[in-house]
Amino acid sequence: MTGVEDRVMAVLGTVLDPEVPVVSVVDLGIVRGVRADPPAVLLTPTYTGCPATLAIEQAVRAALDAAGFGSLRIETVLSPPWTTDWITDRGRQQLKDYGIAPPPKGATARSLKGTDLVECPRCASVDTREISRFGSTPCKALWQCRACHEPFDRFKCH
């Protein structure tokens, strides 16, 4: 990365996801990168039609403007689609600490087959079950731990 790209990414590292306000849009993997020509920040929502997309774009715009990068455009890139593999290790830990089970890297294939083990973010038990494919947001499913009986969200693998 160039110095400008590094500075832009540092600014974006302070922008928190509006639905999970403990993880930055960079650590969540929503920021695809910074393009030099024409200058733009590239964003990919976790889901096409994600209700937080506009709020994320507005927060990114405000952060860029405040840091003197008002000339950078913001572009939404839908292909390839966002994948949970783009969540950084730091982001995975922040999600877990917040009570959301992050999928491990490479979990997509196992998840589609229904054979992956999901660790409870509260007690670390893998004696868990999916209650509903529909969680608090479109990108999460609702799970429950059989050991501590707590419900929790899990990012859907894709």
N, C-alpha and C positions, 0 to 999 in steps of 0.2 A: 504494500500500500504506500501511497505517497503521503507526504506530511499533511496535506489537506484532507485526504481520505481518513487518515488516522484521527485528525481533529474532529471531523464530522462524526465518525463512529464513536468517539469519546462523548460528544454531545448527545448522540442518540442513545448511548448507554445510560443516560440519566432519565430517559423517557420511560415511564412505567406503563405496563399494559393496564387499561382501565378496568378490565374484568378480574385481573389478578395483580393487584397493585404492589406486589413484592418482587416482580420480575420485570426486567427491562425488555423493550421490544427487540433489542439486540440479542439478549440471552434467550428470548423465546424463539428466535430465528425468523422473525417477521421481516427484519431488515436484510434484504438480499445483497446490498452493497451500494457503492457510490460509483456512478458512471461519470467519466470526465467529459465526454463529448457526445451530445450536449450534456452539460452538468445536471445531474439528477440523483436523488436518493431513490432506490428501488425497494418497494415494499411488497410483500406477499401476505395476504391475510391467511389465517389458519383455516378458514373456510371461505369459499366464494359466497358472498352474501352475508358474511359475518357482521352482526349488528354493531360491533365495536370498530369496524373499519374507519368510519368517518371520524370518530373520536380519536383514534390513533393518528390519522392523518393530521388532524387539527393540533394534537399535542406535538407531533414531529415538526409541523410548520412553526409553531410557537417557539420551540426549542432552537430550531435553525435560525429563525429571525433574531432571537435574543442573542445568539452567539455570532451574529454577523454573516450568516450564510443565507441571507434572504434571496439571493439570486438562484439558489438551487431549486429545481423543480422536484416535485414528488410524483413518482409514477407507480402505479399498481401493476405488478407482473403476476399473471395467473398461471403461467406455464414455465417450468414444471410447477405443479401445485405444491404448497407447503407440506412438509412432512415432519412428524415428531422427531425424526432423526436430526433436524436442524436445531433443536433445543440444545443449548450448551450444557456442559456438565454443571457449571455454576447455576444455570437456570433450573436444571433438574433438582438440584439440592434446595434451591429457593422454593420451588413448588412443593417439594416434600415437607419442608419446614412449615409451610403455610397450610398443610393438610390436604394437598392434592397429590395423588399418586401419579408420578410421571412415568411414562413407559421407558424401559431401557432402550438404548440405541439398538437398532436392528430388530425391534419387536414387531414390526409391521406384519411380516409373514406369519409368525406364530399367532398374533392377535386375530388375524383373519381366519385362522383355523380353530381358534378358541382354545389353544393349548398352552398359552402363556400363564405364568404364575404372577399374580398381582400382589405386591407387598403393601400392607396397611401402612399409611404414612404416620400413624399414631403409635402403633405397638410393634411394627415390623413383621407381624405374622403374615404368612402367605395362605392362611386358611380364610380366604375371602371369596365373595361371589358377586357377580353383577346382578343388581336389582333391576336396573332399567338402562337401556341404551341412551336414554334421554336424561341428561344431568342439568346442572344449573345454567349451562350455556350449550350451544350446539356442538362445541368441540369437546365436550366432556360427557362421560357416562356416570351413572350413580352406582356405587358399589357399597358393600357392607363387609365388615370384618366379623368373622364368626368367633374370634378369640376375645376381642374387647367390645364387640357388638356396635361399634361406632360406624355410622355411614360416612362415606367420603366420595369425593369426585375423583375421576381418573381421566386424564387426557386420552381421547380415542386415538389409537394408533392408525396413522395413515401417511 
